[in-house]
């Protein structure tokens, strides 16, 4: 890890900041809040900004990035921006058009990282999940390897500096890694990851292949999505996390973030609150002990805050 910029080197030679700002918000949150929150995140020190085509907020996020470039806070090359290919654009001839739509909304020339958002392909349709008469999502039989080849072309065209995947399991990663004529390995796999779902086996596999794991929902989640599992315990109220926070005179969120960084996981922190945003960035000046890490490892119970209810009957469902 390159401590100079608190970055990790990717397998293609680019560098990614180890702490990122996640911009996803439930539909009831006004899109304009993404502009304000992204500006606050950049002011707090975040340089890694994570969004996606399907979040429908790239116009607002792009506005924030450009305004922070315009006022001299950052240069474009200081920002590491991630977007994602949605499942209705997996057909090889559609891949670049999805990225171009994102770039047009962002008013940027390139993204630093472009991910296949989900390993499941769906029939083309704007943002929606095309469904049959019983309400089941209609899958689209697209070979992941063909989608990956189109992603490689986006990198060659300079539209994306690096390319990777999200929500892939080991089998799906291996399918791409073993693809004949593979030009670029995925630089990363972005997955749900927190002490209740620590993904240790997948993490070890990714490390063995020089693929960075990026964790989302690292603080748990209580967002207002109807498909979110509301019965899950609140991660940041866990007694072990709370006790470690008191021991280090930190917040439970800071401990949860520090845990990921010490495991070699790039952590995406999400908050639209100025104080919490600033707090979330203050995780580089303390260290968890091996005993602390072991206690946090012991919390793993395979709880998902983001269950796979949309695609659970699809043969390519990753979970």
C-alpha positions in Angstrom: 0.0 0.0 0.0 1.3 3.4 -0.9 0.9 5.4 2.4 1.9 8.7 0.7 -1.6 9.1 -0.7 -3.2 6.4 1.4 -3.7 4.5 -1.9 -3.4 0.9 -3.0 -1.7 0.0 -6.3 -4.0 -1.8 -8.8 -2.8 -4.7 -11.0 -2.8 -2.3 -14.0 -0.4 0.2 -12.3 -3.1 2.8 -11.4 -3.6 3.9 -7.7 -6.9 3.9 -5.8 -7.5 5.7 -2.6 -8.2 3.2 0.2 -11.2 5.2 1.6 -14.0 6.1 -0.8 -17.2 8.1 -0.6 -20.3 6.2 -1.6 -23.0 8.3 -3.3 -25.9 5.8 -3.4 -29.1 7.1 -1.7 -32.6 5.7 -1.5 -35.1 7.2 -4.0 -36.8 9.4 -1.3 -33.6 11.4 -0.9 -33.6 14.4 -3.3 -31.0 14.0 -6.0 -29.7 17.5 -5.3 -28.3 16.2 -1.9 -25.8 14.2 -3.9 -24.2 17.4 -5.1 -23.9 18.9 -1.6 -22.7 15.7 0.0 -20.1 15.1 -2.7 -18.7 18.6 -2.2 -18.6 18.1 1.6 -16.8 14.7 1.0 -14.2 16.3 -1.1 -13.7 19.1 1.4 -13.3 16.5 4.2 -10.5 14.8 2.2 -12.2 12.1 0.2 -10.7 11.7 -3.3 -12.4 8.4 -4.2 -16.0 8.9 -5.3 -18.2 5.9 -6.1 -21.4 6.1 -8.1 -23.2 4.1 -10.8 -25.4 4.6 -13.8 -28.4 3.0 -12.0 -28.1 5.5 -9.0 -29.4 8.2 -11.4 -27.3 10.9 -9.6 -24.3 11.2 -11.9 -25.4 14.6 -13.1 -25.4 15.9 -9.5 -22.2 14.1 -8.5 -20.4 15.4 -11.7 -21.6 18.9 -10.9 -20.0 18.7 -7.4 -16.7 17.3 -8.8 -16.5 20.0 -11.5 -17.3 22.8 -9.0 -14.5 21.6 -6.7 -12.1 21.6 -9.7 -13.3 25.0 -10.6 -12.7 26.5 -7.2 -9.2 25.1 -7.0 -9.8 22.5 -4.2 -8.8 19.6 -6.5 -7.5 18.8 -10.0 -9.3 16.2 -12.1 -6.3 13.8 -11.6 -6.7 14.1 -7.8 -10.2 12.5 -8.1 -10.7 8.8 -8.5 -14.2 8.4 -9.9 -16.0 5.0 -10.2 -19.1 4.3 -12.3 -20.8 1.0 -13.1 -22.3 -0.8 -16.1 -25.9 -1.7 -15.4 -27.3 -5.1 -16.1 -29.5 -4.0 -19.1 -26.3 -3.0 -21.0 -24.4 -6.3 -20.8 -24.8 -7.0 -24.5 -21.3 -6.2 -25.9 -22.6 -3.6 -28.4 -24.3 -1.7 -25.5 -21.5 -1.6 -23.0 -19.7 1.5 -24.3 -23.0 3.4 -24.7 -23.8 3.0 -21.0 -20.4 4.4 -20.1 -20.8 7.2 -22.6 -24.2 8.1 -21.0 -22.5 8.3 -17.6 -19.7 10.5 -19.0 -22.2 12.8 -20.6 -24.1 13.2 -17.3 -20.9 13.7 -15.4 -19.4 16.1 -18.1 -16.1 14.3 -17.6 -13.8 12.8 -20.3 -13.1 9.5 -18.5 -13.8 7.5 -15.4 -11.0 6.1 -13.3 -12.8 2.9 -12.7 -15.6 1.2 -14.5 -17.3 -1.9 -13.0 -19.7 -4.5 -14.2 -22.3 -3.7 -11.5 -23.8 -7.1 -11.3 -23.1 -10.5 -12.9 -26.7 -10.9 -14.0 -27.7 -9.8 -17.5 -31.2 -8.4 -18.0 -33.1 -7.6 -21.2 -32.4 -4.0 -22.4 -34.7 -1.4 -20.8 -33.8 2.1 -19.6 -33.3 1.9 -15.8 -36.0 -0.6 -15.0 -36.0 -4.4 -14.4 -38.0 -5.8 -17.3 -40.4 -8.4 -15.8 -42.8 -11.1 -17.0 -46.5 -11.3 -16.2 -45.7 -12.8 -12.8 -43.3 -9.9 -11.9 -40.2 -12.0 -12.3 -37.1 -10.3 -13.8 -36.5 -11.4 -17.4 -32.9 -12.5 -17.8 -30.9 -11.9 -20.9 -28.6 -14.7 -22.0 -25.3 -12.8 -22.4 -21.9 -14.4 -21.8 -20.0 -12.5 -19.1 -16.8 -13.0 -21.0 -18.3 -11.1 -24.0 -19.3 -8.3 -21.7 -15.8 -8.2 -20.3 -14.2 -8.0 -23.8 -16.4 -4.9 -24.4 -15.2 -3.5 -21.0 -11.6 -4.0 -22.2 -12.4 -2.0 -25.3 -13.6 0.9 -23.0 -10.2 0.8 -21.3 -8.4 0.8 -24.6 -10.4 3.7 -25.8 -9.3 5.7 -22.8 -12.9 6.1 -21.5 -12.0 4.1 -18.3 -8.5 4.0 -16.8 -9.2 0.8 -15.0 -11.9 -1.9 -15.2 -13.3 -4.3 -12.6 -16.4 -6.1 -11.3 -18.9 -5.8 -8.5 -21.0 -8.5 -6.7 -19.1 -11.3 -8.3 -18.6 -14.6 -6.5 -15.4 -16.7 -6.9 -16.8 -18.8 -9.7 -17.8 -15.8 -11.7 -14.4 -14.1 -11.1 -12.6 -17.3 -12.3 -14.7 -17.4 -15.4 -13.2 -14.0 -16.4 -9.7 -14.8 -15.2 -9.7 -18.1 -17.2 -11.1 -16.5 -20.3 -9.0 -17.3 -23.4 -7.3 -14.2 -24.7 -7.9 -12.2 -21.5 -6.3 -8.8 -22.1 -6.9 -7.1 -18.7 -7.7 -8.8 -15.3 -10.3 -7.1 -13.2 -8.5 -4.7 -10.9 -11.2 -5.2 -8.2 -14.3 -6.8 -6.9 -16.7 -4.5 -5.1 -19.0 -6.5 -2.6 -21.0 -6.0 0.5 -18.5 -6.3 3.4 -18.7 -5.6 7.1 -18.1 -7.4 10.4 -21.3 -9.4 10.1 -20.3 -10.4 6.5 -16.6 -10.3 6.4 -16.1 -12.1 3.1 -12.8 -13.6 4.4 -12.7 -16.5 1.9 -13.5 -14.2 -1.1 -10.9 -11.7 0.2 -8.2 -14.3 0.3 -9.0 -15.5 -3.2 -9.0 -11.9 -4.5 -5.6 -11.2 -2.8 -4.2 -14.4 -4.4 -5.1 -13.1 -7.8 -3.9 -9.5 -7.2 -7.5 -8.2 -7.2 -8.5 -5.5 -4.7 -11.7 -6.1 -2.7 -13.8 -2.9 -2.3 -16.4 -3.1 0.5 -19.7 -1.4 0.4 -22.2 -1.2 3.3 -19.1 -1.3 5.6 -21.1 0.4 8.3 -24.2 -1.8 7.8 -27.2 -0.2 6.3 -30.6 1.1 7.3 -31.5 2.8 3.9 -35.1 3.0 3.0 -35.2 0.5 0.1 -38.1 -1.9 0.1 -35.8 -4.8 -0.7 -33.5 -4.1 2.2 -33.6 -6.6 5.0 -35.1 -4.6 7.9 -34.9 -7.4 10.4 -31.1 -7.3 10.6 -29.4 -6.0 13.7 -27.9 -2.5 13.6 -24.2 -3.1 13.0 -23.0 0.2 14.7 -24.8 -0.8 17.9 -23.0 -4.1 18.2 -21.6 -4.4 21.8 -18.1 -5.5 20.5 -17.9 -2.6 18.1 -19.2 -0.1 20.7 -16.6 -1.4 23.3 -13.7 -1.1 20.9 -14.9 2.4 19.9 -14.8 3.4 23.7 -11.3 1.7 24.1 -9.9 3.7 21.2 -12.0 6.9 21.9 -13.5 6.6 18.4 -16.9 6.1 16.9 -18.2 2.6 16.1 -18.2 3.8 12.4 -14.5 4.7 12.6 -13.7 1.3 14.1 -15.7 -0.5 11.4 -13.8 1.4 8.7 -10.4 0.9 10.3 -11.1 -2.8 10.4 -11.5 -3.0 6.7 -8.4 -0.9 5.9 -6.2 -3.2 8.1 -7.6 -6.2 6.3 -6.6 -4.7 3.0 -10.1 -3.9 1.9 -10.8 -0.6 0.3 -13.8 0.9 2.2 -16.7 2.9 0.9 -18.2 5.1 3.6 -21.5 6.8 3.0 -23.0 9.7 4.8 -24.7 12.9 3.7 -24.1 14.5 7.2 -21.2 16.9 7.4 -19.9 15.9 10.8 -20.2 12.2 10.1 -18.5 12.7 6.8 -15.5 14.4 8.5 -15.5 11.7 11.2 -15.4 8.9 8.6 -12.3 10.3 7.1 -10.4 10.3 10.5 -9.4 6.7 10.4 -5.7 6.9 9.4 -4.3 8.0 12.8 -5.1 5.0 15.0 -4.5 1.2 14.9 -6.5 -1.8 15.9 -4.6 -4.4 17.8 -4.5 -8.1 16.6 -6.9 -8.9 19.5 -9.2 -6.1 18.3 -9.2 -7.6 14.8 -9.8 -11.1 16.1 -12.8 -9.9 18.1 -14.2 -8.2 15.0 -13.6 -11.3 12.9 -15.6 -13.2 15.5 -18.7 -11.1 14.6 -19.1 -12.8 11.2 -22.5 -14.3 10.8 -23.2 -14.1 7.0 -25.8 -11.3 7.4 -26.6 -9.5 4.2 -28.1 -6.0 4.4 -28.6 -6.1 0.6 -30.2 -9.5 -0.2 -30.4 -10.8 -3.7 -34.2 -10.9 -3.9 -34.3 -9.4 -7.4 -32.2 -12.1 -9.0 -32.3 -15.0 -6.6 -33.9 -17.4 -9.1 -31.5 -16.4 -11.9 -28.7 -19.0 -12.8 -26.1 -16.2 -12.6 -27.2 -15.0 -9.1 -23.9 -14.5 -7.3 -25.0 -15.3 -3.7 
